[in-house]
Amino acid sequence: MKYNKNPVDNLESIAKAKIPILHIVSENDRVVPPQENTYLLKKRLEQYGHTFEVISVPKGTAKSNGHHFTHPEPERVVNFIWKHATVTNVNRQ
């Protein structure tokens, strides 16, 4: 916690670049607890005026301590990628 070079502690450049983020999280993840990771990142990015989309999965598998789960919204992910990866200014020669 004392190390200040973690990405979650250095978010201004991500916010300024307006990098789109969509994260899928399992609410019962004991490997990477969402409150200490995903939701902390979301809160801090929003302080810079950046949006951060979250797809919440109530429960991951018991075997993975909640870390792995069945993907709930693959179409939403495809749409997110399509929306943000569509090139509008292509340099054609």
N, CA and C of each residue as an Amber inpcrd file, in Angstrom:
protein
   279
   0.8280000  -1.1990000   0.0000000   0.0000000   0.0000000   0.0000000
   0.8740000   1.2660000   0.0000000   2.0920000   1.1530000   0.4620000
   2.9740000   2.3250000   0.5110000   3.5850000   2.6450000  -0.8520000
   3.6050000   1.6730000  -1.7560000   4.1910000   1.8680000  -3.0790000
   3.2780000   2.7730000  -3.8970000   3.7900000   3.9170000  -4.3560000
   2.9420000   4.8910000  -5.0530000   3.0870000   4.8750000  -6.5700000
   3.6250000   3.7950000  -7.1120000   3.7780000   3.6880000  -8.5650000
   2.7530000   2.7400000  -9.1970000   1.7920000   2.2790000  -8.4160000
   0.7300000   1.4450000  -8.9580000  -0.1270000   2.2690000  -9.9190000
  -0.6390000   1.6720000 -10.9720000  -1.4860000   2.4230000 -11.9050000
  -2.6460000   3.1420000 -11.2170000  -3.2220000   2.5480000 -10.2050000
  -4.3660000   3.1670000  -9.5260000  -3.9720000   4.4800000  -8.8290000
  -2.6800000   4.6770000  -8.6160000  -2.1920000   5.9040000  -7.9880000
  -1.7150000   6.9350000  -9.0090000  -1.7650000   6.6070000 -10.2730000
  -1.2430000   7.4760000 -11.3290000  -2.2080000   7.5040000 -12.5150000
  -3.3590000   8.0910000 -12.3080000  -4.4340000   7.9940000 -13.2970000
  -4.6610000   9.2470000 -14.1320000  -4.0000000  10.3210000 -13.7990000
  -4.2610000  11.5720000 -14.5000000  -4.0090000  11.4520000 -16.0040000
  -2.9380000  10.7720000 -16.4000000  -2.6320000  10.6460000 -17.8320000
  -3.6800000   9.8020000 -18.5600000  -4.2120000   8.7850000 -17.9100000
  -5.2730000   7.9660000 -18.5130000  -6.5270000   8.8100000 -18.7090000
  -6.8610000   9.5880000 -17.6920000  -8.0430000  10.4430000 -17.7810000
  -7.8710000  11.5110000 -18.8580000  -6.6990000  12.1370000 -18.9090000
  -6.4510000  13.1740000 -19.9200000  -6.5110000  12.6050000 -21.3290000
  -6.0340000  11.3820000 -21.4970000  -6.0530000  10.7410000 -22.8100000
  -7.4370000  10.2150000 -23.1720000  -8.3440000  10.2240000 -22.2130000
  -9.7230000   9.7570000 -22.4190000  -9.7560000   8.3200000 -22.9380000
  -8.9370000   7.4840000 -22.3490000  -8.8730000   6.0800000 -22.7350000
 -10.1380000   5.3770000 -22.2570000 -10.9200000   4.8080000 -23.1530000
 -12.1570000   4.1310000 -22.7370000 -11.8420000   2.8470000 -21.9700000
 -12.5790000   2.6360000 -20.8940000 -12.3560000   1.4570000 -20.0550000
 -13.6900000   0.7790000 -19.7620000 -13.7060000  -0.5240000 -19.9740000
 -14.8300000  -1.3760000 -19.5940000 -14.2240000  -2.5420000 -18.8190000
 -14.6910000  -2.7510000 -17.6110000 -14.1290000  -3.8090000 -16.7820000
 -15.2400000  -4.7330000 -16.3240000 -14.9770000  -6.0160000 -16.3950000
 -15.9270000  -7.0270000 -15.9240000 -15.4010000  -7.5500000 -14.5990000
 -16.2420000  -7.5210000 -13.5880000 -15.7860000  -7.8620000 -12.2410000
 -16.7600000  -8.8060000 -11.5620000 -16.2070000  -9.7320000 -10.8220000
 -17.0020000 -10.6190000  -9.9900000 -17.0650000 -10.0180000  -8.5870000
 -18.2480000  -9.8360000  -8.0850000 -18.4230000  -9.1720000  -6.7900000
 -17.9050000  -9.9960000  -5.6170000 -17.7590000 -11.3080000  -5.7930000
 -17.2510000 -12.1310000  -4.6880000 -15.8010000 -12.5620000  -4.9220000
 -15.0770000 -11.8200000  -5.7620000 -13.6780000 -12.1460000  -6.0690000
 -12.8150000 -11.9260000  -4.8240000 -12.2130000 -13.0160000  -4.3400000
 -11.3320000 -12.9170000  -3.1790000  -9.8690000 -12.8620000  -3.5940000
  -9.5830000 -13.0540000  -4.8830000  -8.2210000 -12.9590000  -5.4020000
  -7.8710000 -11.4920000  -5.6650000  -8.7690000 -10.7960000  -6.3590000
  -8.6230000  -9.3760000  -6.6510000  -9.9260000  -8.7020000  -6.1880000
 -10.0130000  -8.3640000  -4.9110000 -11.2610000  -7.8150000  -4.3700000
 -11.7020000  -6.5430000  -5.1090000 -12.9350000  -6.5080000  -5.5950000
 -13.3930000  -5.3780000  -6.4040000 -13.3820000  -4.0370000  -5.6780000
 -13.6800000  -4.0140000  -4.3950000 -13.6870000  -2.7370000  -3.6770000
 -12.2840000  -2.1320000  -3.5770000 -11.2780000  -2.9750000  -3.5270000
  -9.8940000  -2.5040000  -3.4060000  -9.2480000  -2.2700000  -4.7630000
  -9.9010000  -2.6680000  -5.8250000  -9.3050000  -2.5890000  -7.1530000
 -10.2250000  -1.8760000  -8.1390000 -11.1820000  -2.5820000  -8.7110000
 -12.0550000  -2.0130000  -9.7350000 -12.7700000  -0.7630000  -9.2610000
 -13.4210000  -0.8400000  -8.1040000 -14.2250000   0.3010000  -7.6660000
 -13.3690000   1.4560000  -7.1550000 -12.1760000   1.1640000  -6.6660000
 -11.2390000   2.2230000  -6.2950000 -10.7660000   2.9460000  -7.5570000
 -10.4200000   2.1750000  -8.5810000 -10.0030000   2.7530000  -9.8590000
 -11.1170000   3.6060000 -10.4500000 -12.3270000   3.0920000 -10.4500000
 -13.4850000   3.8220000 -10.9820000 -13.6750000   5.1390000 -10.2430000
 -13.6390000   5.0970000  -8.9350000 -13.8310000   6.3060000  -8.1180000
 -12.7630000   7.3500000  -8.4260000 -11.5180000   6.9010000  -8.4960000
 -10.4220000   7.8470000  -8.7440000 -10.4640000   8.4250000 -10.1530000
 -10.7940000   7.6060000 -11.1380000 -10.9060000   8.1270000 -12.5010000
 -12.0560000   9.1200000 -12.6220000 -13.1460000   8.8490000 -11.9570000
 -14.2900000   9.7530000 -12.0110000 -13.9650000  11.1020000 -11.3770000
 -13.0070000  11.1470000 -10.4580000 -12.5710000  12.4110000  -9.8640000
 -11.8870000  13.2990000 -10.9070000 -11.3710000  12.6860000 -11.9660000
 -10.7670000  13.4200000 -13.0830000 -11.7780000  13.6700000 -14.1980000
 -13.0250000  13.2830000 -13.9860000 -14.0570000  13.4650000 -14.9970000
 -14.0730000  12.3770000 -16.0570000 -13.4040000  11.2740000 -15.7890000
 -13.3150000  10.1590000 -16.7370000 -14.4410000   9.1600000 -16.4630000
 -14.9860000   8.5800000 -17.5160000 -16.0080000   7.5490000 -17.3320000
 -15.3510000   6.1760000 -17.3140000 -15.9770000   5.2660000 -16.6240000
 -15.4360000   3.9210000 -16.4220000 -16.6280000   2.9950000 -16.3290000
 -16.7900000   2.1270000 -17.3080000 -17.9340000   1.2160000 -17.3240000
 -17.5850000  -0.0960000 -16.6220000 -18.5360000  -0.6000000 -15.8530000
 -18.3440000  -1.8600000 -15.1390000 -19.5000000  -2.8050000 -15.4640000
 -19.1480000  -4.0420000 -15.7860000 -20.1340000  -5.1150000 -15.8740000
 -19.9340000  -5.9370000 -14.6070000 -20.9460000  -5.9960000 -13.7920000
 -20.8650000  -6.6770000 -12.4990000 -21.4650000  -8.0760000 -12.5830000
 -20.6730000  -9.0480000 -12.1600000 -21.1230000 -10.4350000 -12.0770000
 -21.2780000 -10.7440000 -10.5880000 -22.4600000 -11.1520000 -10.1430000
 -22.6580000 -11.3770000  -8.7050000 -21.6980000 -12.3880000  -8.0830000
 -21.4600000 -13.5190000  -8.7810000 -20.6350000 -14.5670000  -8.1820000
 -19.7610000 -15.2420000  -9.2170000 -18.4690000 -15.3450000  -8.8770000
 -17.5590000 -16.1640000  -9.6630000 -17.5720000 -17.5760000  -9.1000000
 -16.7820000 -18.4480000  -9.6930000 -16.7860000 -19.8420000  -9.2590000
 -16.1250000 -20.0230000  -7.8970000 -16.6120000 -20.9880000  -7.1490000
 -16.0390000 -21.3000000  -5.8350000 -14.6030000 -21.7830000  -5.9810000
 -14.3440000 -22.5850000  -7.0090000 -13.0060000 -23.1330000  -7.2390000
 -11.9570000 -22.0360000  -7.4360000 -12.3490000 -20.9030000  -8.0320000
 -11.4110000 -19.8140000  -8.3170000 -11.4660000 -18.7090000  -7.2550000
 -12.1420000 -18.9870000  -6.1380000 -12.3300000 -17.9590000  -5.0990000
 -13.0480000 -16.7320000  -5.6460000 -13.9550000 -16.9740000  -6.5730000
 -14.7610000 -15.9020000  -7.1480000 -14.1050000 -15.1690000  -8.3020000
 -12.8960000 -15.5320000  -8.6710000 -12.1480000 -14.7750000  -9.6830000
 -12.5890000 -15.0780000 -11.1160000 -13.0240000 -16.2870000 -11.4100000
 -13.4590000 -16.6680000 -12.7620000 -14.9750000 -16.8230000 -12.7890000
 -15.5490000 -16.5380000 -13.9530000 -17.0080000 -16.5510000 -14.0730000
 -17.3980000 -16.6990000 -15.5280000 -18.6520000 -17.0170000 -15.7600000
 -19.2000000 -17.0650000 -17.1130000 -19.4700000 -15.6320000 -17.5550000
 -19.0320000 -15.3190000 -18.7440000 -19.1900000 -13.9530000 -19.2510000
 -20.6780000 -13.6250000 -19.4120000 -21.1560000 -12.5460000 -18.7820000
 -22.5810000 -12.2530000 -18.8130000 -23.0590000 -11.4420000 -20.0100000
 -22.1880000 -10.6300000 -20.6260000 -22.6490000  -9.7120000 -21.6670000
 -21.6370000  -9.5580000 -22.8100000 -21.3370000 -10.6330000 -23.5300000
 -20.3380000 -10.5070000 -24.5970000 -20.7100000  -9.4810000 -25.6690000
 -21.9910000  -9.3480000 -25.9620000 -22.4060000  -8.3790000 -26.9830000
 -22.0970000  -6.9520000 -26.5370000 -22.2570000  -6.6800000 -25.2550000
 -21.9370000  -5.3450000 -24.7370000 -20.4470000  -5.0380000 -24.9250000
 -19.6030000  -6.0410000 -24.7190000 -18.1590000  -5.8540000 -24.8970000
 -17.8370000  -5.5910000 -26.3650000 -18.4340000  -6.3620000 -27.2480000
 -18.2210000  -6.1540000 -28.6820000 -18.6490000  -4.7470000 -29.0770000
 -19.7990000  -4.3120000 -28.6070000 -20.2910000  -2.9660000 -28.9260000
 -19.3620000  -1.8870000 -28.3740000 -18.8350000  -2.0960000 -27.1790000
 -17.9010000  -1.1500000 -26.5680000 -16.6440000  -1.0350000 -27.4350000
 -16.0930000  -2.1740000 -27.8270000 -14.8850000  -2.1690000 -28.6550000
 -15.1760000  -1.5170000 -30.0010000 -16.2870000  -1.8940000 -30.5980000
 -16.6600000  -1.3310000 -31.8940000 -16.8040000   0.1860000 -31.8010000
 -17.4590000   0.6470000 -30.7860000 -17.6900000   2.0830000 -30.5970000
 -16.3730000   2.8460000 -30.4730000 -15.4380000   2.2980000 -29.7190000
 -14.2020000   3.0210000 -29.4230000 -13.0630000   2.7270000 -30.3960000
 -13.2090000   1.7000000 -31.2190000 -12.1420000   1.3520000 -32.1510000
 -12.4380000   1.8040000 -33.5750000 -13.6130000   2.3140000 -33.8030000
 -13.9770000   2.7600000 -35.1350000 -13.1550000   3.9880000 -35.4900000
 -12.4500000   3.9010000 -36.5850000 -11.6010000   5.0030000 -37.0270000
 -12.4160000   5.9260000 -37.9200000 -12.4200000   7.2170000 -37.5770000
 -13.1660000   8.1710000 -38.3930000 -12.2510000   8.9970000 -39.2800000
 -10.9970000   9.1470000 -38.9080000 -10.0460000   9.9230000 -39.7040000
  -8.9230000   9.0160000 -40.1750000  -9.1380000   8.3710000 -41.2910000
  -8.1460000   7.4580000 -41.8330000  -7.3060000   8.2040000 -42.8490000
  -6.0130000   8.1050000 -42.7130000  -5.0980000   8.7280000 -43.6640000
  -4.9550000   7.8050000 -44.8740000  -5.6200000   8.1040000 -45.9380000
  -5.5920000   7.2660000 -47.1320000  -4.6530000   7.8840000 -48.1500000
  -3.8330000   7.0560000 -48.7360000  -2.8930000   7.5540000 -49.7540000
  -3.2290000   7.0360000 -51.1160000
